[in-house]
């Protein structure tokens, strides 16, 4: 079967004998499809495994433990939307997106849901919408990105400045360790962690990480930047909190399958924002837009995105002003902040025309467009207007009525 590693055929046969219920692909066509993801790289694997159950994941790892030194390695894959080639491997790919797409459990009162790693983000949020809940890590590839892959990369996406990353919402991970044993990872009091330090491989690993973090806490604080969406390296900074809880999930999230294989994921959910709105700001050059980024942070926005007018014109099929469009999305923030945001600058005389064109775009931008504004003020003048409005609630309420925000 295998043209490469002489041990691979024996491994696959042993896997089938263990009760593996999923699929195994070794044809060139299947392998060439799995050789690429959303990165610039191409690495052709020798085989692709598609586990049908969480137990299949355990079998894959447990049987491989019998083939140490064989050169066989396994890499988890979700939708392949990562941009760094992290789902590619020249040996064996384990693809969870074909079969492991079930929602295992949902607790509306606790706002928690347990899913298999192959569940797609849009699928999850469609299921949650009737309950008024959502999973806030909103990546641009939501129509195909899997929750398992989002855990692997600690994905964030639109709204990350407010909501943070996937790891902030993980309540529990059911994982398979290198010896094939299963382990539940969740927040644990440090005293309990010390008492369980020798009970299982998972307990020992957690304690080793705890020991290393406590021994090198100052160096970790020095090296790791204080960013709300830092994505480089193992997240040792957040595993030990000030609340005396140890959270190994922060380490596993973003580890890209190098530390454990995920069987299921329990997530914490948030209420869907009751109100979303958008401000479209026009600039004549990028530098001016960049200078105003910090000024606009006062409104607590979910999203800022700069788009060339040419791209929008091609998408809409209409002529637009020669400008750079800065999209600022807002959600469920205090009324005064809506007012401050809406009064960014004067509304363009032809705002209605531009507004109609934007509403014709095939992407739903927002529930309400607060205004299309033309920024040609210097940043210092713009900042003074913000400060004045924040101090003067009466004036802000007047502006609020003017832009009809309710």
Order of alpha helices (4+ residues) and beta strands (2+ residues): alpha-beta-alpha-beta-alpha-beta-beta-beta-beta-alpha-beta-alpha-alpha-beta-beta-beta-alpha-alpha-alpha-beta-alpha-beta-beta-beta-alpha-alpha-beta-alpha-beta-alpha-alpha-beta-alpha-alpha
